[in-house]
Amino acid sequence: MEEHLRALGVPRPARLALPAEGRLSPDEQPVERLPGALAALGPVFADFGRYLSSRVDLLPRRLCEYLGDREARRLVSNSPQLGYSNDVAVRAMDGPLGRRFFKFDPEPRAITGWTQQHYASLTPNMPVFVTIVRPDADRLLESDLPLLSQLGPWLGVSPDALAAPIDDF
């Protein structure tokens, strides 16, 4: 984690006043690389960044826009850390898929940071979507949630001010 954040440069203290519209203040760094760094750190960090994009009460509007833009979402969806193998469906169903489904497409229809979806049929005329939560979700949450507070310097937010958004997240 520290390696990804160090690549962003030295964090600067939070500024007290917002700059004039459209201009960076002397102590404000461009934040274009922050969404990519969060995506590289995994789904907990990427989703926390998207959550923070709605917190205009906490972060400057420019930073919220970078964290919530479509490019940031594209980086997250294409991150190699977020994909997982196709056989996760077989393991999640705890046995042969033929016992539970009339038909099951083993190739995921969609893979997100936390889930993968498959087309399936319960009977010949009853199609369904099967959503499987990634098997390491609990481990990721347990290991990464305590680390979110270390983002404060790169966000320009004090640890005390960041504690409540982390709890809300």
mmCIF file of the C-alpha atoms, coordinates in Angstrom:
data_MODEL
# 
_entry.id   MODEL 
# 
loop_
_atom_site.group_PDB 
_atom_site.id 
_atom_site.type_symbol 
_atom_site.label_atom_id 
_atom_site.label_alt_id 
_atom_site.label_comp_id 
_atom_site.label_asym_id 
_atom_site.label_entity_id 
_atom_site.label_seq_id 
_atom_site.pdbx_PDB_ins_code 
_atom_site.Cartn_x 
_atom_site.Cartn_y 
_atom_site.Cartn_z 
_atom_site.occupancy 
_atom_site.B_iso_or_equiv 
_atom_site.pdbx_formal_charge 
_atom_site.auth_seq_id 
_atom_site.auth_comp_id 
_atom_site.auth_asym_id 
_atom_site.auth_atom_id 
_atom_site.pdbx_PDB_model_num 
ATOM 1   C CA . MET A 1 1   ? 0.000   0.000   0.000   1.00 0.00 ? 1   MET A CA 1 
ATOM 2   C CA . GLU A 1 2   ? 2.710   2.448   0.982   1.00 0.00 ? 2   GLU A CA 1 
ATOM 3   C CA . GLU A 1 3   ? 4.496   1.870   -2.334  1.00 0.00 ? 3   GLU A CA 1 
ATOM 4   C CA . HIS A 1 4   ? 1.396   2.874   -4.341  1.00 0.00 ? 4   HIS A CA 1 
ATOM 5   C CA . LEU A 1 5   ? 0.858   5.971   -2.224  1.00 0.00 ? 5   LEU A CA 1 
ATOM 6   C CA . ARG A 1 6   ? 4.532   6.982   -2.341  1.00 0.00 ? 6   ARG A CA 1 
ATOM 7   C CA . ALA A 1 7   ? 4.264   6.965   -6.127  1.00 0.00 ? 7   ALA A CA 1 
ATOM 8   C CA . LEU A 1 8   ? 1.730   9.794   -5.800  1.00 0.00 ? 8   LEU A CA 1 
ATOM 9   C CA . GLY A 1 9   ? 4.357   12.020  -4.206  1.00 0.00 ? 9   GLY A CA 1 
ATOM 10  C CA . VAL A 1 10  ? 4.723   13.576  -0.798  1.00 0.00 ? 10  VAL A CA 1 
ATOM 11  C CA . PRO A 1 11  ? 1.356   14.442  0.727   1.00 0.00 ? 11  PRO A CA 1 
ATOM 12  C CA . ARG A 1 12  ? 0.818   18.068  1.609   1.00 0.00 ? 12  ARG A CA 1 
ATOM 13  C CA . PRO A 1 13  ? -1.183  19.329  4.565   1.00 0.00 ? 13  PRO A CA 1 
ATOM 14  C CA . ALA A 1 14  ? -4.856  20.076  4.050   1.00 0.00 ? 14  ALA A CA 1 
ATOM 15  C CA . ARG A 1 15  ? -5.512  23.624  2.945   1.00 0.00 ? 15  ARG A CA 1 
ATOM 16  C CA . LEU A 1 16  ? -7.756  25.891  4.937   1.00 0.00 ? 16  LEU A CA 1 
ATOM 17  C CA . ALA A 1 17  ? -9.420  27.845  2.129   1.00 0.00 ? 17  ALA A CA 1 
ATOM 18  C CA . LEU A 1 18  ? -10.661 26.630  -1.234  1.00 0.00 ? 18  LEU A CA 1 
ATOM 19  C CA . PRO A 1 19  ? -8.945  28.118  -4.299  1.00 0.00 ? 19  PRO A CA 1 
ATOM 20  C CA . ALA A 1 20  ? -10.730 30.261  -6.842  1.00 0.00 ? 20  ALA A CA 1 
ATOM 21  C CA . GLU A 1 21  ? -12.887 28.260  -9.219  1.00 0.00 ? 21  GLU A CA 1 
ATOM 22  C CA . GLY A 1 22  ? -10.824 26.326  -11.741 1.00 0.00 ? 22  GLY A CA 1 
ATOM 23  C CA . ARG A 1 23  ? -7.402  27.131  -10.310 1.00 0.00 ? 23  ARG A CA 1 
ATOM 24  C CA . LEU A 1 24  ? -5.114  25.103  -8.092  1.00 0.00 ? 24  LEU A CA 1 
ATOM 25  C CA . SER A 1 25  ? -3.937  26.795  -4.937  1.00 0.00 ? 25  SER A CA 1 
ATOM 26  C CA . PRO A 1 26  ? -0.162  26.772  -4.262  1.00 0.00 ? 26  PRO A CA 1 
ATOM 27  C CA . ASP A 1 27  ? -0.443  23.836  -1.846  1.00 0.00 ? 27  ASP A CA 1 
ATOM 28  C CA . GLU A 1 28  ? -2.814  21.706  -3.968  1.00 0.00 ? 28  GLU A CA 1 
ATOM 29  C CA . GLN A 1 29  ? -1.448  18.838  -6.030  1.00 0.00 ? 29  GLN A CA 1 
ATOM 30  C CA . PRO A 1 30  ? -3.086  17.530  -9.172  1.00 0.00 ? 30  PRO A CA 1 
ATOM 31  C CA . VAL A 1 31  ? -4.950  14.345  -8.254  1.00 0.00 ? 31  VAL A CA 1 
ATOM 32  C CA . GLU A 1 32  ? -5.290  12.609  -11.610 1.00 0.00 ? 32  GLU A CA 1 
ATOM 33  C CA . ARG A 1 33  ? -3.317  9.572   -10.450 1.00 0.00 ? 33  ARG A CA 1 
ATOM 34  C CA . LEU A 1 34  ? -5.208  8.985   -7.197  1.00 0.00 ? 34  LEU A CA 1 
ATOM 35  C CA . PRO A 1 35  ? -8.087  6.896   -8.664  1.00 0.00 ? 35  PRO A CA 1 
ATOM 36  C CA . GLY A 1 36  ? -5.575  4.627   -10.424 1.00 0.00 ? 36  GLY A CA 1 
ATOM 37  C CA . ALA A 1 37  ? -3.567  4.195   -7.228  1.00 0.00 ? 37  ALA A CA 1 
ATOM 38  C CA . LEU A 1 38  ? -6.712  3.294   -5.290  1.00 0.00 ? 38  LEU A CA 1 
ATOM 39  C CA . ALA A 1 39  ? -7.766  0.813   -7.989  1.00 0.00 ? 39  ALA A CA 1 
ATOM 40  C CA . ALA A 1 40  ? -4.342  -0.819  -7.840  1.00 0.00 ? 40  ALA A CA 1 
ATOM 41  C CA . LEU A 1 41  ? -4.705  -1.253  -4.070  1.00 0.00 ? 41  LEU A CA 1 
ATOM 42  C CA . GLY A 1 42  ? -7.815  -3.395  -4.541  1.00 0.00 ? 42  GLY A CA 1 
ATOM 43  C CA . PRO A 1 43  ? -11.593 -3.246  -4.299  1.00 0.00 ? 43  PRO A CA 1 
ATOM 44  C CA . VAL A 1 44  ? -11.811 -1.895  -0.735  1.00 0.00 ? 44  VAL A CA 1 
ATOM 45  C CA . PHE A 1 45  ? -9.687  1.146   -1.606  1.00 0.00 ? 45  PHE A CA 1 
ATOM 46  C CA . ALA A 1 46  ? -11.351 1.610   -4.995  1.00 0.00 ? 46  ALA A CA 1 
ATOM 47  C CA . ASP A 1 47  ? -14.849 1.497   -3.487  1.00 0.00 ? 47  ASP A CA 1 
ATOM 48  C CA . PHE A 1 48  ? -13.803 3.823   -0.660  1.00 0.00 ? 48  PHE A CA 1 
ATOM 49  C CA . GLY A 1 49  ? -12.591 6.292   -3.301  1.00 0.00 ? 49  GLY A CA 1 
ATOM 50  C CA . ARG A 1 50  ? -15.959 6.111   -5.059  1.00 0.00 ? 50  ARG A CA 1 
ATOM 51  C CA . TYR A 1 51  ? -17.693 6.613   -1.715  1.00 0.00 ? 51  TYR A CA 1 
ATOM 52  C CA . LEU A 1 52  ? -15.525 9.654   -0.989  1.00 0.00 ? 52  LEU A CA 1 
ATOM 53  C CA . SER A 1 53  ? -16.483 11.122  -4.371  1.00 0.00 ? 53  SER A CA 1 
ATOM 54  C CA . SER A 1 54  ? -19.878 11.865  -2.837  1.00 0.00 ? 54  SER A CA 1 
ATOM 55  C CA . ARG A 1 55  ? -18.401 13.580  0.233   1.00 0.00 ? 55  ARG A CA 1 
ATOM 56  C CA . VAL A 1 56  ? -18.192 17.200  -0.953  1.00 0.00 ? 56  VAL A CA 1 
ATOM 57  C CA . ASP A 1 57  ? -18.548 18.168  2.697   1.00 0.00 ? 57  ASP A CA 1 
ATOM 58  C CA . LEU A 1 58  ? -15.157 16.567  3.376   1.00 0.00 ? 58  LEU A CA 1 
ATOM 59  C CA . LEU A 1 59  ? -13.119 16.886  0.167   1.00 0.00 ? 59  LEU A CA 1 
ATOM 60  C CA . PRO A 1 60  ? -12.653 19.625  -2.427  1.00 0.00 ? 60  PRO A CA 1 
ATOM 61  C CA . ARG A 1 61  ? -15.062 19.331  -5.329  1.00 0.00 ? 61  ARG A CA 1 
ATOM 62  C CA . ARG A 1 62  ? -12.206 18.779  -7.790  1.00 0.00 ? 62  ARG A CA 1 
ATOM 63  C CA . LEU A 1 63  ? -10.995 15.735  -5.839  1.00 0.00 ? 63  LEU A CA 1 
ATOM 64  C CA . CYS A 1 64  ? -14.559 14.373  -5.620  1.00 0.00 ? 64  CYS A CA 1 
ATOM 65  C CA . GLU A 1 65  ? -14.871 14.687  -9.391  1.00 0.00 ? 65  GLU A CA 1 
ATOM 66  C CA . TYR A 1 66  ? -11.622 12.766  -9.972  1.00 0.00 ? 66  TYR A CA 1 
ATOM 67  C CA . LEU A 1 67  ? -12.627 10.007  -7.560  1.00 0.00 ? 67  LEU A CA 1 
ATOM 68  C CA . GLY A 1 68  ? -16.068 9.597   -9.101  1.00 0.00 ? 68  GLY A CA 1 
ATOM 69  C CA . ASP A 1 69  ? -15.399 10.010  -12.795 1.00 0.00 ? 69  ASP A CA 1 
ATOM 70  C CA . ARG A 1 70  ? -15.929 7.313   -15.403 1.00 0.00 ? 70  ARG A CA 1 
ATOM 71  C CA . GLU A 1 71  ? -12.212 6.883   -16.008 1.00 0.00 ? 71  GLU A CA 1 
ATOM 72  C CA . ALA A 1 72  ? -11.725 5.908   -12.361 1.00 0.00 ? 72  ALA A CA 1 
ATOM 73  C CA . ARG A 1 73  ? -14.495 3.328   -12.672 1.00 0.00 ? 73  ARG A CA 1 
ATOM 74  C CA . ARG A 1 74  ? -12.880 1.982   -15.858 1.00 0.00 ? 74  ARG A CA 1 
ATOM 75  C CA . LEU A 1 75  ? -9.535  1.617   -14.061 1.00 0.00 ? 75  LEU A CA 1 
ATOM 76  C CA . VAL A 1 76  ? -11.224 -0.344  -11.291 1.00 0.00 ? 76  VAL A CA 1 
ATOM 77  C CA . SER A 1 77  ? -13.120 -2.661  -13.621 1.00 0.00 ? 77  SER A CA 1 
ATOM 78  C CA . ASN A 1 78  ? -9.945  -3.418  -15.625 1.00 0.00 ? 78  ASN A CA 1 
ATOM 79  C CA . SER A 1 79  ? -7.664  -3.938  -12.652 1.00 0.00 ? 79  SER A CA 1 
ATOM 80  C CA . PRO A 1 80  ? -6.116  -7.424  -12.745 1.00 0.00 ? 80  PRO A CA 1 
ATOM 81  C CA . GLN A 1 81  ? -6.356  -7.740  -8.952  1.00 0.00 ? 81  GLN A CA 1 
ATOM 82  C CA . LEU A 1 82  ? -10.132 -7.660  -9.114  1.00 0.00 ? 82  LEU A CA 1 
ATOM 83  C CA . GLY A 1 83  ? -10.699 -10.593 -11.430 1.00 0.00 ? 83  GLY A CA 1 
ATOM 84  C CA . TYR A 1 84  ? -10.862 -14.154 -10.162 1.00 0.00 ? 84  TYR A CA 1 
ATOM 85  C CA . SER A 1 85  ? -11.034 -17.521 -11.830 1.00 0.00 ? 85  SER A CA 1 
ATOM 86  C CA . ASN A 1 86  ? -14.089 -18.904 -13.587 1.00 0.00 ? 86  ASN A CA 1 
ATOM 87  C CA . ASP A 1 87  ? -14.167 -22.001 -11.392 1.00 0.00 ? 87  ASP A CA 1 
ATOM 88  C CA . VAL A 1 88  ? -15.223 -19.875 -8.406  1.00 0.00 ? 88  VAL A CA 1 
ATOM 89  C CA . ALA A 1 89  ? -18.830 -20.648 -9.334  1.00 0.00 ? 89  ALA A CA 1 
ATOM 90  C CA . VAL A 1 90  ? -18.266 -24.376 -8.980  1.00 0.00 ? 90  VAL A CA 1 
ATOM 91  C CA . ARG A 1 91  ? -16.598 -23.923 -5.578  1.00 0.00 ? 91  ARG A CA 1 
ATOM 92  C CA . ALA A 1 92  ? -19.294 -21.518 -4.365  1.00 0.00 ? 92  ALA A CA 1 
ATOM 93  C CA . MET A 1 93  ? -22.093 -23.941 -5.228  1.00 0.00 ? 93  MET A CA 1 
ATOM 94  C CA . ASP A 1 94  ? -20.376 -26.667 -3.215  1.00 0.00 ? 94  ASP A CA 1 
ATOM 95  C CA . GLY A 1 95  ? -20.901 -29.421 -5.716  1.00 0.00 ? 95  GLY A CA 1 
ATOM 96  C CA . PRO A 1 96  ? -21.802 -30.113 -9.316  1.00 0.00 ? 96  PRO A CA 1 
ATOM 97  C CA . LEU A 1 97  ? -23.765 -27.263 -10.887 1.00 0.00 ? 97  LEU A CA 1 
ATOM 98  C CA . GLY A 1 98  ? -26.063 -29.759 -12.609 1.00 0.00 ? 98  GLY A CA 1 
ATOM 99  C CA . ARG A 1 99  ? -27.674 -30.573 -9.255  1.00 0.00 ? 99  ARG A CA 1 
ATOM 100 C CA . ARG A 1 100 ? -28.770 -26.973 -8.741  1.00 0.00 ? 100 ARG A CA 1 
ATOM 101 C CA . PHE A 1 101 ? -29.351 -25.677 -12.275 1.00 0.00 ? 101 PHE A CA 1 
ATOM 102 C CA . PHE A 1 102 ? -30.843 -26.987 -15.481 1.00 0.00 ? 102 PHE A CA 1 
ATOM 103 C CA . LYS A 1 103 ? -28.240 -24.913 -17.321 1.00 0.00 ? 103 LYS A CA 1 
ATOM 104 C CA . PHE A 1 104 ? -25.317 -22.836 -16.006 1.00 0.00 ? 104 PHE A CA 1 
ATOM 105 C CA . ASP A 1 105 ? -22.950 -20.711 -18.092 1.00 0.00 ? 105 ASP A CA 1 
ATOM 106 C CA . PRO A 1 106 ? -19.521 -21.090 -16.433 1.00 0.00 ? 106 PRO A CA 1 
ATOM 107 C CA . GLU A 1 107 ? -18.195 -18.006 -18.226 1.00 0.00 ? 107 GLU A CA 1 
ATOM 108 C CA . PRO A 1 108 ? -19.027 -14.927 -16.105 1.00 0.00 ? 108 PRO A CA 1 
ATOM 109 C CA . ARG A 1 109 ? -21.374 -12.428 -17.696 1.00 0.00 ? 109 ARG A CA 1 
ATOM 110 C CA . ALA A 1 110 ? -19.924 -9.648  -15.536 1.00 0.00 ? 110 ALA A CA 1 
ATOM 111 C CA . ILE A 1 111 ? -17.120 -9.364  -13.024 1.00 0.00 ? 111 ILE A CA 1 
ATOM 112 C CA . THR A 1 112 ? -17.046 -6.497  -10.553 1.00 0.00 ? 112 THR A CA 1 
ATOM 113 C CA . GLY A 1 113 ? -14.764 -5.779  -7.648  1.00 0.00 ? 113 GLY A CA 1 
ATOM 114 C CA . TRP A 1 114 ? -16.880 -7.902  -5.331  1.00 0.00 ? 114 TRP A CA 1 
ATOM 115 C CA . THR A 1 115 ? -19.039 -10.222 -7.437  1.00 0.00 ? 115 THR A CA 1 
ATOM 116 C CA . GLN A 1 116 ? -19.299 -12.197 -10.612 1.00 0.00 ? 116 GLN A CA 1 
ATOM 117 C CA . GLN A 1 117 ? -22.587 -12.881 -12.403 1.00 0.00 ? 117 GLN A CA 1 
ATOM 118 C CA . HIS A 1 118 ? -23.524 -15.870 -14.522 1.00 0.00 ? 118 HIS A CA 1 
ATOM 119 C CA . TYR A 1 119 ? -26.463 -16.746 -16.728 1.00 0.00 ? 119 TYR A CA 1 
ATOM 120 C CA . ALA A 1 120 ? -28.275 -19.876 -15.584 1.00 0.00 ? 120 ALA A CA 1 
ATOM 121 C CA . SER A 1 121 ? -31.640 -21.631 -15.821 1.00 0.00 ? 121 SER A CA 1 
ATOM 122 C CA . LEU A 1 122 ? -33.492 -23.332 -12.993 1.00 0.00 ? 122 LEU A CA 1 
ATOM 123 C CA . THR A 1 123 ? -35.791 -25.063 -15.512 1.00 0.00 ? 123 THR A CA 1 
ATOM 124 C CA . PRO A 1 124 ? -35.938 -24.904 -19.321 1.00 0.00 ? 124 PRO A CA 1 
ATOM 125 C CA . ASN A 1 125 ? -38.211 -21.828 -19.149 1.00 0.00 ? 125 ASN A CA 1 
ATOM 126 C CA . MET A 1 126 ? -36.883 -20.123 -15.998 1.00 0.00 ? 126 MET A CA 1 
ATOM 127 C CA . PRO A 1 127 ? -33.696 -18.122 -16.690 1.00 0.00 ? 127 PRO A CA 1 
ATOM 128 C CA . VAL A 1 128 ? -31.905 -16.509 -13.736 1.00 0.00 ? 128 VAL A CA 1 
ATOM 129 C CA . PHE A 1 129 ? -28.793 -14.489 -12.957 1.00 0.00 ? 129 PHE A CA 1 
ATOM 130 C CA . VAL A 1 130 ? -26.542 -16.049 -10.369 1.00 0.00 ? 130 VAL A CA 1 
ATOM 131 C CA . THR A 1 131 ? -24.426 -13.544 -8.425  1.00 0.00 ? 131 THR A CA 1 
ATOM 132 C CA . ILE A 1 132 ? -21.495 -14.934 -6.476  1.00 0.00 ? 132 ILE A CA 1 
ATOM 133 C CA . VAL A 1 133 ? -19.590 -12.816 -3.975  1.00 0.00 ? 133 VAL A CA 1 
ATOM 134 C CA . ARG A 1 134 ? -15.847 -13.215 -4.349  1.00 0.00 ? 134 ARG A CA 1 
ATOM 135 C CA . PRO A 1 135 ? -14.545 -15.815 -1.909  1.00 0.00 ? 135 PRO A CA 1 
ATOM 136 C CA . ASP A 1 136 ? -11.891 -13.532 -0.409  1.00 0.00 ? 136 ASP A CA 1 
ATOM 137 C CA . ALA A 1 137 ? -14.276 -10.639 0.367   1.00 0.00 ? 137 ALA A CA 1 
ATOM 138 C CA . ASP A 1 138 ? -14.153 -11.112 4.155   1.00 0.00 ? 138 ASP A CA 1 
ATOM 139 C CA . ARG A 1 139 ? -10.367 -11.331 4.146   1.00 0.00 ? 139 ARG A CA 1 
ATOM 140 C CA . LEU A 1 140 ? -10.037 -8.189  2.001   1.00 0.00 ? 140 LEU A CA 1 
ATOM 141 C CA . LEU A 1 141 ? -12.373 -6.188  4.210   1.00 0.00 ? 141 LEU A CA 1 
ATOM 142 C CA . GLU A 1 142 ? -10.647 -7.364  7.379   1.00 0.00 ? 142 GLU A CA 1 
ATOM 143 C CA . SER A 1 143 ? -7.161  -6.525  6.107   1.00 0.00 ? 143 SER A CA 1 
ATOM 144 C CA . ASP A 1 144 ? -7.866  -3.297  4.177   1.00 0.00 ? 144 ASP A CA 1 
ATOM 145 C CA . LEU A 1 145 ? -10.443 -1.427  6.267   1.00 0.00 ? 145 LEU A CA 1 
ATOM 146 C CA . PRO A 1 146 ? -7.925  -0.553  9.025   1.00 0.00 ? 146 PRO A CA 1 
ATOM 147 C CA . LEU A 1 147 ? -5.553  0.837   6.364   1.00 0.00 ? 147 LEU A CA 1 
ATOM 148 C CA . LEU A 1 148 ? -8.005  3.379   4.939   1.00 0.00 ? 148 LEU A CA 1 
ATOM 149 C CA . SER A 1 149 ? -7.052  5.962   7.547   1.00 0.00 ? 149 SER A CA 1 
ATOM 150 C CA . GLN A 1 150 ? -3.562  6.114   6.011   1.00 0.00 ? 150 GLN A CA 1 
ATOM 151 C CA . LEU A 1 151 ? -5.059  7.808   2.939   1.00 0.00 ? 151 LEU A CA 1 
ATOM 152 C CA . GLY A 1 152 ? -5.660  11.005  4.927   1.00 0.00 ? 152 GLY A CA 1 
ATOM 153 C CA . PRO A 1 153 ? -2.485  12.869  3.910   1.00 0.00 ? 153 PRO A CA 1 
ATOM 154 C CA . TRP A 1 154 ? -3.094  12.225  0.188   1.00 0.00 ? 154 TRP A CA 1 
ATOM 155 C CA . LEU A 1 155 ? -6.682  13.369  0.536   1.00 0.00 ? 155 LEU A CA 1 
ATOM 156 C CA . GLY A 1 156 ? -5.734  16.430  2.578   1.00 0.00 ? 156 GLY A CA 1 
ATOM 157 C CA . VAL A 1 157 ? -7.910  15.258  5.471   1.00 0.00 ? 157 VAL A CA 1 
ATOM 158 C CA . SER A 1 158 ? -6.888  14.870  9.104   1.00 0.00 ? 158 SER A CA 1 
ATOM 159 C CA . PRO A 1 159 ? -7.191  11.393  10.654  1.00 0.00 ? 159 PRO A CA 1 
ATOM 160 C CA . ASP A 1 160 ? -9.936  12.649  12.989  1.00 0.00 ? 160 ASP A CA 1 
ATOM 161 C CA . ALA A 1 161 ? -11.985 13.999  10.086  1.00 0.00 ? 161 ALA A CA 1 
ATOM 162 C CA . LEU A 1 162 ? -11.513 10.760  8.103   1.00 0.00 ? 162 LEU A CA 1 
ATOM 163 C CA . ALA A 1 163 ? -12.617 8.470   10.963  1.00 0.00 ? 163 ALA A CA 1 
ATOM 164 C CA . ALA A 1 164 ? -16.357 9.140   10.537  1.00 0.00 ? 164 ALA A CA 1 
ATOM 165 C CA . PRO A 1 165 ? -16.393 8.521   6.738   1.00 0.00 ? 165 PRO A CA 1 
ATOM 166 C CA . ILE A 1 166 ? -14.495 5.261   7.275   1.00 0.00 ? 166 ILE A CA 1 
ATOM 167 C CA . ASP A 1 167 ? -17.114 4.182   9.827   1.00 0.00 ? 167 ASP A CA 1 
ATOM 168 C CA . ASP A 1 168 ? -19.915 5.147   7.404   1.00 0.00 ? 168 ASP A CA 1 
ATOM 169 C CA . PHE A 1 169 ? -18.245 3.237   4.588   1.00 0.00 ? 169 PHE A CA 1 
# 
